[in-house]
Amino acid sequence: MDKGLRYQLIEAKIAETNNVEVNAEEVKEAVFTAIKDQLKMYGQSSIPEETLQQIAMSALQNQEEYNRLSYQVFTDKMLAVFKENVKLNEKEVTFDEFVDLITEKNKELAEA
């Protein structure tokens, strides 16, 4: 619980510092994009706009779905902030070295 709360506080501060906000129009746009992408996966690329609107409105009326989509938009914005501001320090390792690094990090996280 302590780690989760700490993460939420850090995330909130980063969002505040970088003016990361999500509005209803962005969630609506995300719904349309998600629906179109899903329909394209099933070969349905020529769905009438009215049908898309009905599907989107149905999804937006479900509070749980709205919250999920809103958080997805927020997460995408936060990822963009991180990509823009975090410098990577790339290091080439063998597969075995990678496994060792991950194992060590998991132990550290379990102990923290």
C-alpha positions in Angstrom: 0.0 0.0 0.0 2.8 2.4 0.9 4.5 1.9 -2.5 1.2 2.5 -4.4 0.5 5.7 -2.5 4.0 6.9 -3.0 3.7 6.2 -6.8 0.4 8.0 -6.9 1.8 11.1 -5.2 4.8 11.2 -7.5 2.6 10.7 -10.6 0.3 13.5 -9.4 3.2 15.8 -8.9 4.7 15.1 -12.4 1.2 15.5 -13.9 0.8 18.9 -12.1 4.2 20.1 -13.1 3.7 19.2 -16.7 0.1 20.4 -16.9 -1.2 16.9 -17.8 -4.9 16.9 -17.7 -7.6 14.9 -19.5 -10.9 16.4 -20.7 -14.1 14.8 -21.9 -13.4 15.6 -25.5 -10.1 13.7 -25.4 -11.8 10.7 -23.9 -14.5 10.9 -26.6 -11.8 11.0 -29.2 -10.0 8.0 -27.7 -13.3 6.1 -27.7 -13.8 6.7 -31.4 -10.2 5.8 -32.2 -10.4 2.6 -30.1 -13.7 1.6 -31.8 -12.4 2.3 -35.3 -9.2 0.3 -34.6 -11.1 -2.6 -33.2 -13.5 -2.7 -36.1 -10.6 -2.6 -38.6 -9.2 -5.6 -36.9 -12.3 -7.5 -37.9 -12.3 -6.1 -41.4 -15.1 -3.6 -40.8 -13.5 -0.3 -42.0 -16.6 1.3 -43.6 -19.0 1.6 -40.7 -21.3 4.6 -41.0 -20.4 7.6 -38.7 -23.8 7.4 -37.1 -23.2 3.8 -36.0 -19.8 4.8 -34.6 -21.4 7.6 -32.7 -24.0 5.2 -31.1 -21.3 2.7 -30.1 -19.1 5.5 -28.7 -22.0 7.1 -26.7 -22.9 3.7 -25.3 -19.3 3.2 -24.1 -19.1 6.7 -22.7 -22.3 6.2 -20.6 -20.7 3.3 -18.8 -18.9 5.0 -15.9 -16.4 2.2 -15.5 -15.5 2.2 -19.2 -15.3 6.0 -19.2 -12.9 5.9 -16.2 -10.8 3.2 -17.9 -10.5 5.3 -21.1 -9.8 8.5 -19.2 -7.0 6.8 -17.4 -5.7 5.4 -20.7 -5.6 8.9 -22.1 -3.8 10.1 -19.0 -1.3 7.3 -19.2 -0.5 8.1 -22.8 0.1 11.7 -22.0 2.3 10.8 -19.0 4.3 8.4 -21.3 4.8 11.3 -23.7 6.1 13.5 -20.8 8.5 10.7 -19.7 9.8 10.2 -23.3 10.4 13.9 -23.7 12.2 14.4 -20.4 14.0 11.2 -19.5 17.4 10.4 -20.9 18.1 6.7 -21.4 21.4 5.2 -20.6 21.6 2.3 -23.0 23.9 -0.6 -22.1 24.5 -3.7 -24.2 24.4 -7.0 -22.3 24.1 -10.6 -23.0 20.9 -12.5 -22.4 22.4 -14.1 -19.2 23.5 -10.7 -17.9 20.0 -9.4 -18.6 18.5 -12.2 -16.6 20.9 -11.5 -13.7 20.0 -7.8 -13.7 16.3 -8.5 -13.7 16.6 -11.0 -10.9 18.6 -8.6 -8.8 16.1 -5.8 -9.4 13.2 -8.0 -8.5 15.0 -8.9 -5.2 15.6 -5.2 -4.4 11.9 -4.4 -5.1 10.7 -7.3 -3.0 12.9 -6.1 -0.1 11.9 -2.5 -0.3 
